[in-house]
Amino acid sequence: MKALELPIVISFEEDVYIARCPLIQGAFAEGDTPQEAAKELSEVIELILQYKKERGDDMSAVIDALTVESDKIVTTITIGR
């Protein structure tokens, strides 16, 4: 199975954790914990990529650059306030 290696940033804003992926426009999610925000972000990223694929957008260069052989999603997580 292939997974994407994506950097994400998680911050605490107004009583909620916000997770963002700076490489994908519109990829952000919130949660009560950093883990919940990251999980929600993973689902948002999946939906965005599926939508772009259905539209026929060429994501191959981005996907190839970020793809690693794995059976898990690998992320870089920065937690800050």
C-alpha positions in Angstrom: 0.0 0.0 0.0 1.2 3.5 -0.7 0.8 6.4 1.7 1.5 10.1 1.3 4.1 11.7 3.5 2.6 15.2 4.3 3.7 17.9 6.7 1.0 19.1 9.0 0.8 21.9 11.5 -1.4 21.7 14.5 -2.1 24.8 16.6 -4.4 25.6 19.5 -6.8 28.5 18.6 -9.8 29.6 20.6 -10.3 26.4 22.6 -9.9 24.0 19.6 -7.0 22.4 17.9 -6.6 23.3 14.2 -4.7 21.0 11.9 -3.5 22.2 8.5 -1.5 20.8 5.6 0.4 23.7 4.0 0.9 21.7 0.7 -2.8 21.2 -0.1 -5.0 24.3 -0.5 -8.1 24.1 1.7 -6.7 21.2 3.8 -7.6 22.0 7.4 -9.7 20.5 10.2 -10.4 21.0 13.9 -10.7 18.7 16.9 -10.8 18.7 20.7 -7.4 17.1 20.8 -4.3 17.2 18.5 -5.0 13.6 17.6 -8.6 14.2 16.7 -7.6 17.2 14.5 -5.0 15.2 12.7 -7.4 12.3 12.1 -10.0 14.8 10.7 -7.4 16.4 8.5 -6.4 13.0 7.1 -10.1 12.5 6.0 -10.2 16.0 4.6 -7.1 15.4 2.5 -8.5 12.2 1.2 -11.7 13.9 0.1 -9.7 16.8 -1.6 -7.5 14.4 -3.5 -10.6 12.3 -4.5 -12.4 15.4 -5.7 -9.3 16.5 -7.7 -9.0 13.1 -9.3 -12.7 13.1 -10.3 -12.3 16.5 -11.9 -9.3 15.2 -13.8 -6.8 17.5 -12.2 -3.2 16.4 -12.8 -1.9 15.6 -9.3 0.6 13.1 -10.4 3.7 15.3 -9.9 2.6 16.2 -6.4 1.5 12.6 -5.5 4.7 11.1 -6.9 6.8 13.6 -4.8 5.0 12.7 -1.6 4.4 9.0 -2.0 6.2 6.5 0.2 5.9 2.8 0.4 4.0 2.1 3.7 0.8 0.9 5.1 0.4 3.9 7.3 0.1 7.7 6.9 3.3 9.3 7.9 3.2 12.9 9.0 5.4 15.6 10.4 3.6 17.2 13.2 4.4 20.6 14.8 2.4 21.5 17.9 2.5 25.1 19.0 0.4 27.8 20.6 
